[in-house]
Amino acid sequence: ESQGADALLDLALEIAKQVVRREVQIRRDAVLPALREAVTMVIDQQAHPRVHMNPRDFETIRADLDADGLFKSCRFIPDAQIGPGSCRVETGLGEIDARLTTRWRRVVSEALGVDQPWPDEDAGDAQT
């Protein structure tokens, strides 16, 4: 039973990875919820966040960013090292890592108590 449960969990995680990858490929604005959450965490500090994000994601959502007052004090930095669907927010007080690899690891670890990295995590976020 234990082996069957482990195999089922592995299968479910693999399916989840494929769904997330596909969603990020299809919806180029998929980074917006994570970006909003990350910026909201630092915006009350009167910080002027520097937001690193994938260049293609940035170009896709640039109009949304300009129209949303939340991002008014942000400086956006297109960064090829940041994978699609990911971002990293820096302020003088610290950094919020909202890369897909980090979010995946956090959710899987907290929800399932499993340490299963995002595919190609060792190769860097830009490979996701």
C-alpha positions, 0 to 999 in steps of 0.5 A, spaced: 500 500 500 505 504 501 509 503 495 502 504 491 501 511 495 508 513 493 507 512 486 500 515 486 503 521 489 509 521 484 504 521 478 500 526 481 506 531 482 508 529 475 501 531 472 501 538 476 508 540 473 505 538 466 499 543 468 503 548 471 508 548 465 502 548 460 499 554 463 505 558 463 506 557 456 499 558 454 498 564 459 503 569 458 500 573 464 500 567 469 506 571 473 501 577 475 498 573 481 505 572 484 507 579 482 502 582 485 503 578 492 510 579 492 509 587 491 504 587 496 508 584 501 513 590 500 509 596 498 507 598 505 515 599 507 515 605 502 520 601 498 521 602 491 521 595 489 526 592 483 522 587 480 526 582 475 522 578 471 522 574 464 523 579 458 517 576 454 513 576 460 514 583 461 513 585 454 506 581 455 504 584 461 507 591 460 500 595 459 497 591 465 503 594 469 502 601 467 495 601 468 495 598 475 497 603 480 500 598 485 506 597 480 507 605 480 513 605 484 516 599 481 522 599 477 521 593 472 528 589 470 527 584 464 532 579 466 533 573 462 535 569 468 528 569 470 524 563 467 517 564 465 512 565 470 517 567 475 519 574 478 524 576 484 522 583 488 528 586 491 528 592 496 533 595 500 530 591 506 531 584 502 528 580 497 522 576 495 523 570 491 517 568 487 520 564 482 516 558 479 521 553 482 521 556 489 513 557 489 513 549 487 518 547 492 514 551 498 507 548 496 509 541 495 513 541 501 508 545 506 502 541 503 505 534 502 511 534 506 515 532 500 522 535 497 521 534 490 524 540 486 521 543 480 524 539 473 531 542 471 531 546 478 539 545 478 540 548 471 537 554 474 530 558 473 531 560 466 530 553 464 523 552 466 
